[in-house]
Amino acid sequence: MAINVTGQFLAAREAGKRMISRGDGGCIVNISSIAGSSALGRGNFAYSVSKGAVLQFTRELAVEWAHHGIRV
């Protein structure tokens, strides 16, 4: 969770702050996995959960920052 979720959160937060302060929008690309949207069932529980968090985190940021011209 610390690497897959928190790491991407911190990076997106910093990038978002800078894009918002500049005022000209931008784009943030998060990398996830098919494991985030489909159960693999091979002992990958923590990995799948963390990638699912990244997918939802990305969707929420897209909605939150759209009015700033930031695509996520």
C-alpha positions in Angstrom: 0.0 0.0 0.0 2.8 2.4 0.8 4.4 2.1 -2.6 1.4 1.4 -4.9 -1.1 3.8 -3.3 0.7 6.3 -1.1 3.5 6.8 -3.5 1.2 7.7 -6.4 -1.0 9.8 -4.1 2.0 11.9 -3.0 3.3 12.3 -6.5 -0.1 13.3 -7.9 -0.7 15.7 -5.0 2.5 17.6 -5.7 2.0 17.6 -9.5 -1.6 18.8 -9.0 -0.6 21.6 -6.7 1.8 22.9 -9.3 -0.6 22.5 -12.2 -3.3 24.3 -10.2 -1.0 27.2 -9.2 0.2 27.6 -12.8 -3.4 27.7 -14.0 -2.9 26.1 -17.4 -4.0 22.5 -16.6 -2.1 19.4 -17.4 -2.2 15.6 -17.3 -1.4 13.0 -14.7 -1.0 9.4 -15.7 -1.3 6.7 -13.0 -0.2 3.1 -13.7 -2.3 0.3 -12.3 -3.1 -3.3 -13.3 -5.9 -5.5 -14.5 -5.6 -7.0 -11.0 -7.2 -3.8 -9.7 -10.5 -4.5 -11.4 -10.6 -8.3 -11.5 -9.8 -10.9 -8.8 -6.8 -13.0 -9.7 -7.2 -15.5 -6.9 -3.5 -16.5 -6.9 -2.5 -15.1 -3.5 -2.3 -11.6 -4.8 -4.7 -10.1 -2.3 -2.6 -7.1 -1.2 -1.4 -6.3 -4.7 -5.0 -6.4 -6.2 -6.4 -4.3 -3.4 -3.7 -1.7 -3.8 -4.2 -1.5 -7.6 -8.0 -1.2 -7.1 -7.3 1.7 -4.8 -5.2 3.4 -7.6 -8.0 2.9 -10.1 -10.5 4.6 -7.8 -8.1 7.3 -6.7 -7.5 8.1 -10.4 -11.2 8.3 -11.1 -11.8 10.6 -8.1 -8.9 12.9 -9.0 -10.2 13.1 -12.6 -13.6 14.5 -11.3 -12.0 16.7 -8.6 -9.5 18.4 -10.8 -11.4 18.5 -14.2 -12.5 22.1 -13.5 -8.8 23.1 -13.3 -8.2 21.6 -16.8 -6.2 18.7 -15.3 -6.8 15.3 -16.9 -6.1 12.3 -14.7 
